[in-house]
Amino acid sequence: MFSTRFQTTLLLLFLLNHLGAHAQAPAAIDPLKSARNNSLGTRFVAVPGTTVLFAVWETRLSEWNTFLREKKYTWSFQPHFKQEENHPVVGVNLQDAVAYCNWLTTREREENLLNNAQSYRLPTPDEWDAAVGLSAARKNIGTTTEDRMQDALSFPWGLTWPPPAKAANYAENEIDGYTDGYTFTAPVGQFTPTPEGIFDLAGNVWEWTDKPEVKTIPTGTLRGGSWAYFRRECLVSSYRYVVPADMRMPTVGFRCVFDDKQRTARLLADKDKANAQSVEQRLQDMRKSNDSTDKEALAKLREKLAGMDPAATSALPDPASLKPAHPGETYQNTLGMRFVPLEKDSQTLICTTETRVRDFEAWLKTSGGTWAKKPNFLLGDTHPAAGVSWTQAKAFCQWLTESERKTNLLSPNATYRLPADLEWSAAVGLTGETGTDPAARHLGNKNHFPWTTTGTEWKPPLMSVNLDATQIKGYSDGYSYTSAVDKNTPNALGLYEIGGNVAEWCEDAWPAEAGHRVIRGGSWLLFDRDKLLSSARDHGAESSTRSDLGFRCVLDLNSK
């Protein structure tokens, strides 16, 4: 007896063959052919574990532009970087990608290149799993605990980290020991392909996948990472990034698959016949094997996954090695934040870096708070905590004060707080300001920048500060969003990113605006000369947040 599934697929095959007999389609196309080229010059290849053929590269800008012209499709996204025709298109949402696949299907059917059983579409997440080489998707039956462990830990190139040379287009400046030669997108086909010849399943752009189903909340699943990503746990092959379906980002594109229902029916029928006699026995063997090993294997898996956490407590200093804070001396606290005196013998110490994600999350974990406005781009543990309100920054300082007083590292008079407006000026090296309040001091000095002290040449030295470099002619910093807080060149006081990365909250109220506080410094979103002056001030409501706004702490050793 054949399985019910086998009978169903035979019936489907009969119906499709009957339909194909009346369709105007090229009979010469072999349903089991393992590769084909489409009318736009993209090659599609077979992948073990699926019944579809995968495009060997992400949809290129040249193909997308053909779609826009012929379909007269409304779309106007422009990335902040230059792309050539052989780069992957970016800024498409799930609906855009589906519209492209539908257009290409219709186009090739009208040209008599496809029959009614053949189409282009987006891959499902499970099909993408198979393309990237995950055992659970490629194996018919018999996936072992070892297979599942390897799936959880593997990258498209294997188990090694950092990636080997020519592995993928990632945010190279964020991965120690890895470079790829591209700041933004790369031409398709530049990196090492899979054994089947598929390029850029790792990096370049995130790729939309779609599983047709009724959804109460429209979302899509992205796979593969992009030129702006670097976090190890987000780049494993199994990582699924669920996002709103209408999201358009300069890091997101797609690739198509070719679906032939006749091919699907034939492959499923063959698979059923091959497994008819052995499937039950193999399942029993698998159960016996897994029953005895699952607990131990899963414990090892948890151990390995924990070792991947870059925010592990091993990164924190040993409390026993820390020395109490004293005026005029460098101090390291229990979170590993380093403070230096604003001037010789000063009672005020300022943190050399902006408050990091891992510092901020330590407070959230202890207090049970939430980070409601965390930016939608990826923030590494050593990146600045952005999307933080003045109120949250103050609460962090209060929590840190109370925590460190308990360790006897701080005296009862010592307090963490935000810098005063004039303290921030001193930290950036700006002296001699006049004006009775921050608004009066705004843009008072037109020749001082965080990276220089005199003259009118305002362009920063290369890689000295994280700004919107694409808008500053002749400048590059290597980052598209925020960077790690200590990657660029520190100033004379030893402070990193005092003029960029994220703008920083200060203590002072902004005059004539009730509930507003002072904001100082440039950010990854700024490029205008006047806004990058050391004397530039901004302000915002205490409860407001921005994706380019964080904070830096000071330690006041004599606050009473």
C-alpha positions as CSV (number, residue, x, y, z in Angstrom):
1,M,0.0,0.0,0.0
2,F,1.2,3.5,-0.8
3,S,1.0,6.2,1.8
4,T,-1.9,8.7,1.7
5,R,0.6,11.4,0.9
6,F,1.9,9.4,-2.0
7,Q,-1.6,8.9,-3.4
8,T,-2.3,12.6,-3.1
9,T,0.9,13.6,-4.9
10,L,0.1,11.1,-7.7
11,L,-3.4,12.7,-8.1
12,L,-1.8,16.2,-8.1
13,L,0.7,15.0,-10.7
14,F,-2.2,13.7,-12.9
15,L,-4.1,16.9,-12.6
16,L,-1.1,19.1,-13.4
17,N,-0.2,17.0,-16.4
18,H,-3.7,17.2,-17.6
19,L,-3.7,21.0,-17.1
20,G,-0.3,21.2,-18.8
21,A,-1.6,19.4,-21.9
22,H,-4.0,22.3,-22.5
23,A,-1.6,25.1,-21.6
24,Q,0.6,27.0,-24.0
25,A,3.9,26.2,-22.2
26,P,7.3,24.9,-23.3
27,A,7.0,21.1,-23.0
28,A,10.8,20.8,-23.3
29,I,11.2,22.0,-19.6
30,D,12.1,19.0,-17.5
31,P,10.4,19.2,-14.1
32,L,13.4,17.5,-12.5
33,K,16.0,19.7,-14.0
34,S,18.3,20.9,-11.3
35,A,19.1,24.4,-12.7
36,R,17.6,27.0,-15.0
37,N,18.2,30.7,-16.0
38,N,15.4,33.2,-16.0
39,S,14.8,36.0,-18.6
40,L,16.7,38.5,-16.5
41,G,19.9,36.5,-16.4
42,T,19.6,35.0,-12.9
43,R,20.5,31.4,-12.4
44,F,18.4,29.1,-10.2
45,V,19.8,25.9,-8.7
46,A,18.4,23.0,-6.8
47,V,18.9,22.6,-3.0
48,P,18.7,19.3,-1.1
49,G,15.7,19.2,1.2
50,T,13.5,21.5,-1.0
51,T,11.5,21.1,-4.1
52,V,12.3,24.6,-5.4
53,L,15.2,26.2,-7.2
54,F,17.0,29.0,-5.5
55,A,18.3,32.2,-7.2
56,V,22.1,32.1,-6.9
57,W,22.1,35.7,-5.8
58,E,20.0,38.3,-4.2
59,T,17.7,40.3,-6.6
60,R,19.9,43.0,-8.2
61,L,19.2,46.6,-8.7
62,S,19.2,46.1,-12.5
63,E,16.4,43.6,-12.2
64,W,14.5,45.7,-9.8
65,N,14.8,48.7,-12.1
66,T,13.4,46.6,-14.9
67,F,10.4,45.8,-12.7
68,L,9.8,49.4,-11.8
69,R,9.9,50.5,-15.4
70,E,7.7,47.8,-16.8
71,K,5.2,47.6,-14.0
72,K,5.3,51.3,-13.3
73,Y,5.4,50.3,-9.6
74,T,5.4,53.1,-7.1
75,W,8.6,53.0,-5.0
76,S,11.0,55.8,-4.1
77,F,13.4,54.5,-1.4
78,Q,16.9,55.9,-1.7
79,P,19.7,54.5,0.4
80,H,22.3,56.9,1.9
81,F,25.1,55.2,-0.1
82,K,25.8,54.7,-3.7
83,Q,24.9,51.4,-5.4
84,E,25.7,50.0,-8.9
85,E,23.4,47.9,-11.0
86,N,24.9,44.6,-9.8
87,H,24.4,45.4,-6.1
88,P,21.4,43.9,-4.3
89,V,18.3,46.2,-4.2
90,V,17.6,47.5,-0.7
91,G,14.7,49.3,0.9
92,V,12.0,46.9,-0.2
93,N,9.3,45.7,2.2
94,L,7.6,42.3,2.1
95,Q,4.8,43.6,-0.2
96,D,7.4,45.0,-2.6
97,A,9.2,41.7,-2.8
98,V,6.0,39.7,-3.4
99,A,5.0,42.2,-6.1
100,Y,8.3,41.6,-7.9
101,C,7.9,37.8,-7.8
102,N,4.3,38.1,-9.1
103,W,5.4,40.4,-11.9
104,L,8.2,38.2,-13.0
105,T,5.9,35.2,-13.0
106,T,3.4,37.0,-15.2
107,R,6.1,38.3,-17.5
108,E,7.6,34.9,-18.2
109,R,4.2,33.2,-18.6
110,E,3.3,35.9,-21.2
111,E,6.6,35.2,-23.0
112,N,5.7,31.4,-23.0
113,L,8.7,30.7,-20.7
114,L,6.6,29.3,-17.9
115,N,3.5,27.2,-17.7
116,N,0.6,27.7,-15.2
117,A,2.2,25.3,-12.7
118,Q,5.4,27.3,-12.5
119,S,6.0,30.6,-10.7
120,Y,8.5,32.7,-8.8
121,R,8.0,33.5,-5.1
122,L,9.9,34.2,-1.9
123,P,11.4,31.2,-0.1
124,T,9.7,30.0,3.1
125,P,11.9,30.1,6.3
126,D,12.2,26.3,6.1
127,E,13.4,26.4,2.5
128,W,15.9,29.0,3.5
129,D,17.1,26.7,6.3
130,A,17.8,24.0,3.7
131,A,19.6,26.5,1.4
132,V,21.9,27.6,4.1
133,G,22.7,23.9,5.0
134,L,20.8,23.2,8.3
135,S,20.5,19.5,8.9
136,A,16.9,19.7,10.2
137,A,15.8,21.0,6.8
138,R,18.0,19.0,4.5
139,K,17.6,15.5,6.1
140,N,14.5,13.6,5.3
141,I,14.2,11.9,8.6
142,G,16.6,10.9,11.4
143,T,17.8,14.3,12.6
144,T,19.9,13.6,15.7
145,T,20.6,15.7,18.8
146,E,24.1,16.3,17.5
147,D,22.5,17.6,14.3
148,R,20.3,20.0,16.3
149,M,23.2,21.2,18.3
150,Q,25.3,21.9,15.2
151,D,22.3,23.7,13.6
152,A,22.1,26.0,16.7
153,L,25.8,26.9,16.6
154,S,26.7,26.9,12.9
155,F,27.2,29.7,10.5
156,P,26.9,29.5,6.7
157,W,30.6,28.8,6.5
158,G,30.8,26.4,9.4
159,L,31.5,26.6,13.2
160,T,34.4,29.0,13.3
161,W,34.4,32.6,14.5
162,P,35.4,35.2,13.4
163,P,34.3,34.4,9.8
164,P,37.1,33.2,7.5
165,A,38.3,35.4,4.6
166,K,35.7,36.1,1.9
167,A,32.9,34.6,4.0
168,A,30.4,37.5,3.8
169,N,29.8,41.2,3.7
170,Y,29.2,42.2,7.3
171,A,30.0,45.2,9.5
172,E,33.6,44.4,9.3
173,N,34.8,47.1,11.7
174,E,32.7,45.5,14.4
175,I,34.1,42.0,14.1
176,D,37.6,41.7,15.5
177,G,40.0,40.1,13.1
178,Y,37.7,40.3,10.1
179,T,37.6,42.5,7.0
180,D,35.6,42.2,3.8
181,G,36.4,45.3,1.8
182,Y,32.9,46.9,1.6
183,T,31.4,49.6,3.8
184,F,27.9,49.1,2.5
185,T,26.5,46.6,0.0
186,A,28.7,44.7,-2.3
187,P,28.1,43.5,-5.9
188,V,26.4,40.1,-5.8
189,G,28.6,37.0,-6.2
190,Q,31.8,38.4,-4.5
191,F,31.9,36.0,-1.5
192,T,32.3,32.3,-1.1
193,P,29.2,30.5,-2.3
194,T,27.5,27.4,-0.8
195,P,28.3,24.0,-2.3
196,E,25.3,24.4,-4.6
197,G,26.7,27.7,-5.8
198,I,24.4,30.2,-3.9
199,F,26.0,33.5,-3.0
200,D,25.4,35.9,0.0
201,L,23.2,33.7,2.1
202,A,25.5,35.2,4.7
203,G,25.5,39.0,4.8
204,N,25.2,41.7,2.1
205,V,21.5,42.3,2.8
206,W,18.8,40.6,5.0
207,E,16.5,38.5,2.8
208,W,12.7,38.4,3.1
209,T,11.1,35.0,3.6
210,D,7.4,34.4,3.7
211,K,5.1,31.5,4.7
212,P,1.6,32.2,3.4
213,E,-0.7,32.1,6.3
214,V,-3.4,34.2,7.9
215,K,-1.7,36.7,10.3
216,T,-3.3,38.9,12.8
217,I,-0.2,41.1,12.8
218,P,1.5,41.5,9.4
219,T,5.1,40.4,9.9
220,G,7.8,38.9,7.8
221,T,11.0,36.9,8.7
222,L,14.4,38.1,7.6
223,R,17.4,35.8,7.2
224,G,21.1,35.9,6.7
225,G,22.4,39.2,8.2
226,S,23.6,42.3,6.3
227,W,26.5,44.7,5.7
228,A,25.5,46.5,8.9
229,Y,25.3,43.4,11.3
230,F,28.0,41.9,13.4
231,R,26.6,40.2,16.5
232,R,27.6,36.6,16.5
233,E,24.3,35.3,17.9
234,C,22.4,37.1,15.1
235,L,24.6,35.7,12.3
236,V,24.2,31.9,13.0
237,S,22.4,30.2,10.2
238,S,19.3,29.4,12.2
239,Y,18.6,33.0,13.3
240,R,15.2,34.4,12.3
241,Y,14.6,38.1,12.5
242,V,10.8,38.8,12.7
243,V,10.0,42.3,11.7
244,P,7.0,44.4,10.5
245,A,6.0,43.5,7.0
246,D,6.0,47.1,5.9
247,M,9.6,47.8,7.0
248,R,11.9,49.4,4.4
249,M,15.6,49.6,5.5
250,P,18.9,50.1,3.6
251,T,19.9,46.7,5.0
252,V,17.0,44.6,3.6
253,G,16.5,43.0,0.2
254,F,15.4,39.6,-1.1
255,R,16.0,36.7,-3.4
256,C,13.5,34.6,-5.4
257,V,12.9,30.9,-5.7
258,F,11.4,29.1,-8.7
259,D,8.5,26.8,-7.8
260,D,7.3,24.1,-10.3
261,K,4.3,22.2,-8.9
262,Q,5.0,19.3,-11.3
263,R,8.5,19.1,-9.9
264,T,7.2,19.2,-6.4
265,A,4.8,16.4,-7.0
266,R,7.4,14.2,-8.6
267,L,9.9,14.8,-5.8
268,L,7.4,14.2,-3.0
269,A,6.2,11.0,-4.7
270,D,9.8,9.7,-5.1
271,K,10.5,10.5,-1.4
272,D,7.4,8.7,-0.2
273,K,8.3,5.6,-2.2
274,A,11.9,5.6,-0.9
275,N,10.7,5.9,2.7
276,A,7.7,3.7,2.7
277,Q,9.4,0.6,4.1
278,S,11.9,2.1,6.5
279,V,10.4,5.2,8.0
280,E,8.8,3.7,11.1
281,Q,11.9,1.7,12.0
282,R,14.1,4.8,11.5
283,L,11.9,6.8,13.7
284,Q,12.0,4.2,16.4
285,D,15.8,4.1,16.2
286,M,15.9,7.9,16.4
287,R,13.7,7.9,19.5
288,K,15.8,5.3,21.3
289,S,19.0,7.2,20.5
290,N,17.6,10.6,21.6
291,D,16.0,9.2,24.8
292,S,19.4,8.4,26.2
293,T,21.4,11.4,25.0
294,D,19.0,14.4,24.9
295,K,19.5,15.6,28.5
296,E,23.3,15.5,28.3
297,A,23.4,17.0,24.8
298,L,21.0,19.8,25.6
299,A,23.1,20.6,28.7
300,K,26.2,20.9,26.5
301,L,24.3,23.0,24.0
302,R,23.2,25.5,26.7
303,E,26.8,25.6,27.8
304,K,28.0,26.5,24.3
305,L,25.3,29.0,23.7
306,A,26.1,30.7,27.1
307,G,29.7,31.0,25.9
308,M,28.5,33.0,22.9
309,D,27.1,35.7,25.1
310,P,29.4,38.7,24.8
311,A,27.9,40.3,27.8
312,A,29.0,37.5,30.1
313,T,29.9,38.4,33.6
314,S,33.5,37.4,32.9
315,A,33.8,40.8,31.2
316,L,33.2,42.6,34.5
317,P,36.1,43.5,36.8
318,D,36.7,41.5,39.9
319,P,35.2,43.7,42.8
320,A,38.1,42.7,45.0
321,S,40.5,44.3,42.6
322,L,38.7,47.7,42.6
323,K,39.9,50.7,44.7
324,P,37.7,53.4,46.2
325,A,37.2,56.6,44.3
326,H,39.4,59.5,45.2
327,P,39.6,63.1,43.9
328,G,42.0,63.6,41.0
329,E,42.5,59.9,40.4
330,T,41.2,57.6,37.7
331,Y,38.5,55.2,39.0
332,Q,37.0,52.0,37.6
333,N,33.6,51.0,38.9
334,T,31.9,47.6,39.3
335,L,30.4,47.8,35.7
336,G,33.9,48.4,34.3
337,M,33.1,52.0,33.5
338,R,36.3,54.1,33.7
339,F,36.3,57.7,35.1
340,V,39.0,60.4,34.9
341,P,39.2,63.7,36.7
342,L,37.9,66.8,34.8
343,E,41.1,68.6,35.9
344,K,43.9,68.1,38.4
345,D,42.7,67.2,41.9
346,S,39.1,67.6,40.8
347,Q,36.2,66.2,42.9
348,T,34.4,65.6,39.6
349,L,35.3,62.5,37.5
350,I,33.8,61.9,34.1
351,C,33.3,58.6,32.3
352,T,35.7,58.1,29.4
353,T,32.9,56.5,27.3
354,E,29.2,56.9,26.8
355,T,27.0,54.6,28.9
356,R,27.0,51.2,27.1
357,V,24.2,48.9,26.3
358,R,25.4,46.3,28.8
359,D,25.6,49.0,31.6
360,F,22.1,50.2,30.9
361,E,20.7,46.7,30.6
362,A,22.2,45.8,34.0
363,W,20.0,48.5,35.5
364,L,16.9,47.3,33.5
365,K,17.4,43.8,34.7
366,T,17.8,44.8,38.4
367,S,14.9,47.3,38.3
368,G,12.6,45.3,36.1
369,G,12.4,48.2,33.7
370,T,11.8,48.1,29.9
371,W,13.6,49.7,27.0
372,A,10.5,50.8,25.1
373,K,12.3,53.0,22.6
374,K,15.4,50.9,21.9
375,P,16.4,51.6,18.2
376,N,15.5,49.1,15.6
377,F,19.1,48.8,14.4
378,L,21.4,46.3,16.1
379,L,23.1,47.6,19.3
380,G,26.1,45.6,20.5
381,D,26.8,45.3,24.2
382,T,29.6,47.9,24.0
383,H,27.6,50.3,21.9
384,P,26.1,53.4,23.5
385,A,22.6,53.0,25.0
386,A,20.5,55.0,22.6
387,G,16.8,55.7,22.7
388,V,17.1,56.7,26.4
389,S,15.2,59.5,28.0
390,W,16.6,62.0,30.4
391,T,14.4,60.5,33.1
392,Q,15.8,57.1,32.5
393,A,19.4,58.4,32.5
394,K,18.8,60.0,35.8
395,A,17.3,56.8,37.2
396,F,20.3,54.8,36.0
397,C,22.6,57.2,37.8
398,Q,20.6,56.9,41.0
399,W,20.6,53.1,40.9
400,L,24.4,53.1,40.2
401,T,25.0,55.4,43.2
402,E,23.0,53.3,45.6
403,S,24.7,50.1,44.3
404,E,28.2,51.4,44.6
405,R,27.7,52.9,48.0
406,K,26.9,49.4,49.3
407,T,30.3,48.2,48.1
408,N,32.2,50.9,50.1
409,L,33.8,52.1,46.9
410,L,31.9,55.4,47.2
411,S,31.6,57.6,50.2
412,P,28.1,58.6,51.4
413,N,28.7,62.0,49.7
414,A,29.6,60.6,46.2
415,T,26.9,60.6,43.6
416,Y,26.6,59.6,39.9
417,R,24.8,62.1,37.8
418,L,24.7,63.7,34.3
419,P,27.3,66.3,33.5
420,A,26.4,70.0,33.9
421,D,26.5,72.0,30.7
422,L,29.7,73.8,31.6
423,E,31.3,70.5,32.8
424,W,30.6,69.1,29.3
425,S,32.3,72.1,27.8
426,A,35.3,71.5,30.0
427,A,35.4,67.9,29.0
428,V,35.4,68.7,25.3
429,G,38.1,71.3,25.8
430,L,36.0,74.4,25.3
431,T,36.9,77.2,27.7
432,G,36.1,80.9,28.1
433,E,32.4,80.6,27.2
434,T,30.2,83.6,28.0
435,G,26.5,83.7,28.6
436,T,24.4,83.2,31.7
437,D,22.7,79.9,30.6
438,P,23.0,77.2,28.0
439,A,20.8,79.0,25.4
440,A,23.0,82.1,25.7
441,R,26.1,80.0,25.2
442,H,24.8,78.2,22.1
443,L,27.2,78.6,19.2
444,G,29.2,81.2,21.1
445,N,32.4,79.8,19.7
446,K,32.4,79.2,15.9
447,N,35.9,77.7,15.6
448,H,36.1,74.9,18.1
449,F,35.3,71.3,17.4
450,P,35.7,68.2,19.6
451,W,38.6,67.1,17.4
452,T,40.5,70.4,17.2
453,T,41.0,73.5,19.2
454,T,41.7,76.4,16.8
455,G,41.1,77.4,13.2
456,T,38.2,77.1,10.8
457,E,39.1,73.7,9.3
458,W,36.2,71.7,10.7
459,K,36.4,68.4,8.9
460,P,37.5,65.7,11.4
461,P,40.5,63.4,10.9
462,L,39.6,60.0,9.4
463,M,38.2,57.5,11.8
464,S,38.2,60.0,14.7
465,V,34.5,60.3,15.4
466,N,31.3,58.6,14.4
467,L,29.2,61.0,12.3
468,D,27.0,60.8,9.2
469,A,30.1,60.4,7.2
470,T,28.3,59.9,3.9
471,Q,27.3,63.6,4.0
472,I,30.7,64.9,4.8
473,K,32.9,65.1,1.7
474,G,36.2,63.4,2.1
475,Y,35.4,61.9,5.5
476,S,34.9,58.3,6.5
477,D,34.3,56.6,9.9
478,G,33.4,53.1,8.8
479,Y,30.0,53.0,10.6
480,S,26.4,53.3,9.4
481,Y,24.8,53.5,12.8
482,T,26.4,53.6,16.3
483,S,29.8,52.1,17.0
484,A,31.4,50.6,20.0
485,V,32.0,53.4,22.5
486,D,35.8,53.2,22.5
487,K,36.6,52.5,18.8
488,N,37.6,55.9,17.7
489,T,40.4,58.3,18.8
490,P,40.0,59.8,22.4
491,N,40.5,63.5,23.1
492,A,43.2,65.0,25.2
493,L,41.4,64.1,28.4
494,G,41.0,60.5,27.3
495,L,37.3,60.7,26.5
496,Y,35.9,58.7,23.5
497,E,33.2,60.0,21.2
498,I,32.6,63.2,23.1
499,G,31.7,64.8,19.7
500,G,29.8,61.9,18.0
501,N,28.3,58.4,18.1
502,V,25.3,59.6,20.2
503,A,24.4,63.0,21.5
504,E,24.4,63.2,25.3
505,W,22.0,64.4,27.9
506,C,23.1,67.0,30.5
507,E,21.7,68.0,33.9
508,D,20.8,71.6,33.0
509,A,17.3,72.8,32.3
510,W,16.8,74.6,29.0
511,P,15.5,78.1,29.6
512,A,12.0,79.1,28.5
513,E,11.1,75.5,27.8
514,A,9.4,73.8,30.8
515,G,10.5,70.2,31.3
516,H,13.3,70.4,28.7
517,R,17.0,69.5,29.3
518,V,20.2,70.3,27.5
519,I,21.7,68.0,24.9
520,R,25.3,68.2,23.8
521,G,27.5,66.7,21.1
522,G,27.2,65.3,17.6
523,S,25.9,61.9,16.6
524,W,25.9,59.3,13.9
525,L,23.0,61.2,12.3
526,L,24.6,64.6,12.2
527,F,26.8,66.2,9.5
528,D,26.1,69.9,9.5
529,R,29.1,72.1,10.5
530,D,27.3,74.3,13.0
531,K,25.6,71.4,14.7
532,L,29.0,69.7,15.2
533,L,30.6,72.7,16.9
534,S,31.7,72.1,20.5
535,S,29.5,75.1,21.5
536,A,26.4,73.7,19.8
537,R,23.5,72.9,22.1
538,D,20.2,71.2,21.6
539,H,17.4,70.4,24.0
540,G,14.5,67.9,24.5
541,A,11.7,67.0,26.8
542,E,12.8,64.9,29.8
543,S,10.7,62.0,28.6
544,S,11.7,62.2,24.9
545,T,14.0,59.7,23.2
546,R,15.9,59.6,19.9
547,S,17.8,56.8,18.2
548,D,21.0,59.0,18.3
549,L,20.6,60.2,21.9
550,G,22.3,58.6,24.9
551,F,24.2,59.8,27.9
552,R,27.6,59.9,29.7
553,C,27.9,59.8,33.5
554,V,30.0,61.9,35.9
555,L,30.9,60.9,39.4
556,D,30.7,63.8,41.9
557,L,32.7,62.9,44.9
558,N,31.4,65.8,47.0
559,S,27.8,66.3,46.0
560,K,26.6,67.5,49.4
